[in-house]
């Protein structure tokens, strides 16, 4: 079984805990579904949030989804001028025999503009 990485991102409409929970849950669910993964396939997940998001930890949404025995960590993105605001990014490490080129990276809504080269 190989270790692979799956990327994803979502732009929030507003900085509210409930909205973040909803959007991050949707992103994580899409990552799992599009890659045919279960929580048992997860090794760890890194979350980053742009500096304008303060309402909650993105990892809290993962815990509410039942991802409870997977190491999670949150960090702040660099504060780059003119960068897309209110973005949560995900880097999930997984166990999978799927070739790296077949991994489905998930960028929801406006966040699709961040990585048009790998967004599916």
Residue pairs with C-beta under 8 A, 6 or more apart in sequence:
1 95
1 96
1 97
2 95
2 96
2 97
3 43
3 93
3 94
3 95
4 93
4 94
4 95
4 96
4 98
4 100
4 103
5 91
5 92
5 93
5 94
5 103
6 31
6 35
6 90
6 91
6 92
6 94
6 103
6 104
6 105
6 106
7 89
7 90
7 91
7 105
7 106
7 107
7 115
7 118
8 27
8 28
8 30
8 31
8 89
8 90
8 92
8 105
8 106
8 107
8 108
9 27
9 87
9 88
9 89
9 90
9 107
9 108
9 111
9 114
9 115
10 23
10 24
10 26
10 27
10 87
10 88
10 107
10 108
10 109
10 111
11 84
11 85
11 86
11 87
11 108
11 109
11 110
11 111
12 19
12 20
12 23
12 53
12 86
12 87
12 88
13 19
13 86
14 86
15 52
15 53
15 54
15 55
15 86
16 55
17 55
17 56
17 60
19 55
20 53
20 55
20 56
20 58
20 61
20 88
21 56
21 60
21 61
21 64
22 61
23 88
23 108
24 47
24 58
24 61
24 62
24 88
24 90
25 61
25 64
25 65
26 108
27 88
27 90
27 106
27 108
28 45
28 61
28 62
28 65
28 67
28 90
29 65
30 106
30 108
31 37
31 90
31 92
31 104
31 106
32 38
32 39
34 104
34 106
34 120
35 94
35 96
35 98
35 103
35 104
36 98
37 94
37 96
39 66
39 67
39 70
41 94
41 95
41 96
42 67
42 70
42 92
42 93
42 94
43 70
43 71
43 92
43 93
43 94
43 95
44 70
44 71
44 72
44 73
44 92
44 93
45 59
45 62
45 67
45 70
45 71
45 72
45 73
45 90
45 91
45 92
45 93
46 72
46 73
46 75
46 90
46 91
46 92
47 57
47 58
47 59
47 62
47 72
47 73
47 74
47 75
47 88
47 89
47 90
48 74
48 75
48 76
48 77
48 88
48 89
48 91
49 58
49 74
49 75
49 76
49 77
49 87
49 88
49 89
50 76
50 77
50 79
50 83
50 84
50 85
50 86
50 87
50 88
51 76
51 77
51 79
52 85
52 86
53 86
53 88
57 74
58 74
58 88
58 90
59 72
59 73
59 74
62 70
62 72
63 72
77 83
77 87
77 89
84 110
84 111
84 113
84 114
87 111
87 114
96 103
104 120
105 115
105 118
105 119
105 120
106 119
106 120
107 113
107 114
107 115
107 119
112 119
